[in-house]
Amino acid sequence: MAHTDNEVLIAAPMDLVWRRTNDLADWPSLFTEYAAVEILSEQDGVVRFRLTMHPDEEGRVWSWVSERRPDEATRTVTARRVEPGPFLHMDIRWSYREVDGGVLMRWEQDFAMRPDAPVDDAGMTERINRNTGVQMDVIKKKIEALAAVGADGSAA
């Protein structure tokens, strides 16, 4: 089993960071890698949804179904891929912690690749760590820009 652990400090209020990063329907405008999100169901605090990525360099479009369980009281989210694709399993935990200067958002992923996957655990670990850094930086900039103008659109 492989594990990744990445975090970013976002200079914004907790409520804004929590609300924006857990607004699944808006993920295509928050992340650069997602073309579409389709909410399939919401039941007992669990959201089941389909993520579709933008085409890769070979024109392939990747899509899968995941489930997320956000817990606003603990500021954590647990998630898993329901359709794991090349993964044997993929389990994800997001956590949010208020610190000096903003919110520390952390993503941990535990996974294992299928033996016939095009990449092994080590290769996927490297790929996830590289892409997570890119996506976290994009999210940080977008949320910090929102925080700078305030909730009503006026300068903060």
QUIVEN-V391693 format. One line per field, one symbol per residue. psi: psi as a letter, one per 30 degrees, with the letter a starting at -180 (. if undefined). burial: 1 if it has 16 or more other C-alpha atoms within 10 Angstrom, else 0. Layout:
psi: ???
burial: ???
This chain:
psi: klkljklkkjilkeeeeeeefgiefgeffelffkelkjjeljkhgkkklkkkllkafggkkkklklkkjkjeefhlkkllkejfbfkeljkkkklkkklkfbkjkkkkkklklleglfkaeeeeeeeeeeeeeeeeeeeeeeeeeeeeflfgflk.
burial: 001111111111010111011001001101101111101000000011111111000000001011111100001111111111111011111111010001111110111111000001100110010001000110110111011000000000
